[in-house]
Amino acid sequence: MFKDRESFKHEYVDKLIKSEGVLLEEATQWNKYVALVGLLRETVISYQAIAKKHEVAAKQVYYFSMEFLMGRLLKYYLINLGIEDLVRVGLNDLGIDLYDLLEQEKDPGLGNGGLGRLAACFMDSMAFLGINGHGNGIRYKYGMFDQRIINGYQHEVADDWLSKGFPWETRKPDQAVVVKFKGNVQVEVLEGKLQFKHENYEPVIAMPYDVPIMSYQNTATINTLRLWSAEPVPLELDLESFNRGEFQSVSRSTVESISYVLYPDDSSQTGKELRLKQEYFFVAAGLGSIVRTFKEKKVPWSDFTRWVAIHINDTHPTLCIPELMRIFIDEEGLAWEEAWKITVNTISFTNHTILPEALESWPIAMFRNFLPRIFMIVEEIERRFLETLHQRFPGEEKLILKTRIFCDGQVNMANLAVIGCSSINGVAALHTNILVQQTFKEFHRIFGYKFNNKTNGVNHRRFLLAANPSLSRLITESIGPSWIEDWSQLKNLQAFQQDRSFLKQLSAVKHRNKLQLIHLIKEKQDIILDPFSLFDVQVKRIHAYKRQLLNVLKIMHLYNLLQDNPSSLNQSYTFILGGKAAPGYYYAKTVIKLIHALARKLRQDPLAEQYLTVVFLENFNVSVGEIVYPAADVSEQISTASKEASGTGNMKFMMNGAVTLGTLDGANVEILDSVGQENMFVFGLNAQEVLRYYERQNYRSWDIYQANPEVHRVVDQLINGFFNEEQSEEFRMIYDSLLLYNDEFFVLHDFAAYIDAFKKLREAHMHQEKWNQMSLINIANSGKFSSDRAIREYGEAIWKV
Ligand code: OX2
């Protein structure tokens, strides 16, 4: 690309003039940033053009997801292109600090949490492995809100990430697709065949914006993330059909609202009209463009599955099933049977949660009103499905009830997804077992062959190589650089277990990374932390099942120990928590306030101040994560067993040498398998025990409260003025969740075991060398949690690429 530093400088200054219209001396930081991105983007898309030319015909994978939590791209692409140093030095010659330009980039927050970040990691690994895999999603005008904390309360600020533009994207008007909502369907018989004519609909233009996806040093596979934005149809475009009454005009604001904002709640389904519109919008747009591309091949429809795989990320894009059927039948004239066979064989589905409140369903009347033709198709899918069920399982009413698409006035999207896909996977072994044995038990009898596990993975090049350069350097010096492209090589670090000098360096790296985090927290929140303190971190969405509350109660308990005996803690602990609460989730917001109340209480007590610090990291997002994971000593993964499908933060921490304190939930089970009991602190009920309690309904949190004085004390402190005399009612809701509502997430049950595990952890941390060994073993065994491993499995077993 750039021959040398001089040619880079030349091209860069030229780019500033040609694209930004400014000379170097006049350029703002933003101009300088845009020019650099422009250069990189052009380079990457020119690789794409060349790759296309040489491309041997290959199957294309389309990953449909409502969320892509990409994080910043500039630094990462500099690394992938292998030009970070050249660019840094070149810019420096021009009087520009690369760091300042990196700071110009907004963090594109088009996702809530794990699900969206997983999609982003998968995009990278597909490009890395040479799979032609493209993302299909929504270009939300406003992504995940920015979290501000005022007096301990969360405030949401709109994330206006596009205000100055997003220089990585290219608008593609020639590839726009028209999406049709509402209206009515005329059925006619033409030459003995039924014809369906959609009339009076409300058209919306889906405008694609493409972002090129390039992974580490692989210039032969440049993929595309295509994000759709909703625009009104210019009437003059098709005045005749408008005059014929074929479609209705819709106001600009109604149309634009479709891609206006990301729903900021990943744990409950609200059944809102706008969300249904968003789902159909990006599904219809994506499939429209896939079919258009396929038709250029001029091969028969029966070859569709050979060339195309469509993956749906959770149930949000389930409308792919009826929409693909609609295209095949109404637009391409295929018979139902053939269309169905192709559809099922092309589409695969990942489930990410068993929380009942997150499983999507739509009121039938709303669904029919917005998507009249799709509704007819879903009805027919169910009719045919029931027909086969009655034949195969005569008289099995329960089985039939549990697998219906239409039930209790709702359209059940998970059931539609299972019926219409060839593969359904869970995201960790435990989660998949629960899917098969509980959530989709009946379906498992019908379609056992469809179910499989694909344990999640994370992009180790972003979360280790790029996020933790000090550790990456140490690893490369020790085992060579091949781990960057081959995750299994990390295992070779195991050989350094007894190497004192290595372990010392490892601990020095951790110290350096802590200083970096301390710097960030000082800058952003004006709080000063002690780098010699143990950093215990829990960063993730705030949710009752993730049990940030359990962590808080633990810290309160440590405080109580200190009150009773000032010499009970012999080292200093820093508890770092962070994460966003859904704006309407009152309980989660109260937990944030509680964390702040505790932080204040500790700050105000001179004794506690020496040993215990609590910090709430404001506005946790991908960029903040990249600084936090490398600095953690302890990774808190303490969800109620069975509730966290997988977790991916657990993997990012582990890769960076943090030791896990966790329950046997989600992928923690597999982390334990990898590192062994001596290198992880496990506690609490396991999934089976939790599920048994739910089934038998024989858990009594009150009994634990009565029996355990330590539990009694911290629970009382929630409401007895411990935090603040005047506002002792503030945390009543949390108190009630534990006692009045019988502690749905077993916080009190697991409290004693958690305290015990933490005590063991504290003891272990006293032996520095032993601790560093544990840290090393975690890093050495984290390779299997690379998304490269996960995507290889998806590619081989599901997409057949
Ligand atoms: C999350 C799950 O809660 C988490 O356990 C998992 O690691 C992640 O998806 C990626 O698979 N929304 N977010 C999730 O599920 C849903 C639904």
Boltz pocket constraint, residues with backbone or C-beta under 6 A from the ligand:
constraints:
  - pocket:
      binder: B
      contacts: [[A, 113], [A, 114], [A, 115], [A, 116], [A, 118], [A, 266], [A, 267], [A, 314], [A, 351], [A, 352], [A, 353], [A, 358], [A, 427], [A, 456], [A, 643], [A, 644], [A, 645], [A, 646], [A, 647], [A, 648], [A, 666]]
      max_distance: 6.0
